[in-house]
Amino acid sequence: MAASAPTPHATGFPAEGRCGYYVAKKKRFCRMVAAAGRRFCGEHAGAAEEENARKRILCPLDPKHTVYEDQLAKHLRKCNSREKPKPDFFIQDINAGLKDETEIPEQLVPISSLPEEQLEILIKKLKKASEALHDALNDPNNGDSATKHLKQQASILGNIEKLKLLGPRRCFVEFGAGKGKLSHWVDIALKDAEEVHFILVEKVPTRFKVDGKHRKKNSVFQRLQIDIQHLCLNRIPVLSRERLPVVGIGKHLCGAATDLALRCLVETYGARREEGNEEPSAKRIKNNKADKDLGAAAEVGGEGHVAEEWSPVAGIVVALCCHHRCDWRHYVGKDYFRARGLGALEFHYFQRMSSWATCGRRTAALEASSVPRTRDDESEDGEEHDGGGHRGPEDRAGTLPGFLPAEEKERLGRLCKLLIDQGRLEYLQRRGFRAALQRYADPGVSLENVLLTALPAQAPPADATA
């Protein structure tokens, strides 16, 4: 009989009063009438009982589905949840940063539950730490090239071009690539540049990708499904073989992903590693002549060390987003915080308070506007980013401290964002980069409109970009 018992993968349900036996050959349930109180018709009752005698158990690899016990061994060999061999460029937590358990508070109270006095102390610390900051974002001469009112992709591309990062024989690594649209536009702008590679990094499968549509002979696209936390660029064949200068790019690189990407570029690719060494080295390694000819940099040590030679990272252009999703362990600006008497506890509350900069304005803007939302209000994977995407518990109405005016909350939120980003700037500066923050789009286009850019402070050798 070409039939089988109902499976968990069968779609739909039998019609009311009809047999519940799924006929695999016909891809539907049996349409015969079942007796009152019975699940199966007389034809299928015996076969169903025989099949049901086989015991189904939870899959040990993924308890979300079941399997016949007598077919477990066969199932484990092909189960989609089985552990697959890790690629060579996977090194567990290589970009995660050092984990210091003593700095992470055991219990963290939500901002909405903090006593007013304690919140006032936090705000005083924030203002004191921000006093010496020069807010480059308010410089009227900064960001003119961003082409106000244009869409974000075009604006980011304009800044990449302004920094003279568009050229031949280099590799663009797009972090949090999503559909790969940013790389798509960079490829178009490069025209006929030779030996250009694109590496698109995304930790989840993505539908409607655009990188597969490119057919230019001079451009090669490679997509890596991996968390940035575990990515070692040095072990990607095209980079280990060609030692290409890398340009790190990203559109709305969420929270901690920005810190992971910076460490991946500066400390992983920007430093040579011995084969099989899975931990960041604390000592510097001098490059040989061949490395210098290809623009490789000397390895740098812990936070606070400055790179002495040219970095193989030609530039960084990243649109920042969602500071409330940052993480102290991954954060690259810890030394900057500590130098101001701030630690993990203050960082936790400041990253939560950063959402005040956009959540109120975005709600008011949407309510006042008759224009429907566009795709520019979403990231490449469809998640909200502009003005409080990935919104946390401190973003919701009614949870913000009532004694603070809305305008003051917004200003404090911007200070939190600036303080976190300033730590990132200092991190890059200590490693031999000229880093800057600028607004790359009008708030009407995106409330998350700050761009982080960095270039090596020392120009590359003449033969490195030939």
Secondary structure by P-SEA (a helix, b strand, c coil): ccccccccccccccccccccccccccccccccccccccccccccaaaaaaaacbbbbcccccccccccccaaaaaaaccccccccccccccccccccccccccccccccccccccaaaaaaaaaaaaaaacccccccccccccccccccccaaaaaaaaaaaaccccccbbbbbcccccaaaaaaaaaaaccccbbbbbbbbccccccccccccccccbbbbbbbcccccccccccccccccccbbbbbbcccccaaaaaaaaaccccccccccccccccccbbbbbcaaaaaaccccccccccccccccccccbbbbbcccccccccccccaaaaaaaacccaaaaaaaaaacccccaaaaaaaaaacccccccccccccccccccccccccccccccccccccaaaaaaaaaaaaaaaaaaaaaaaaaacccccccccccccccccbbbbbbcccccccccccc
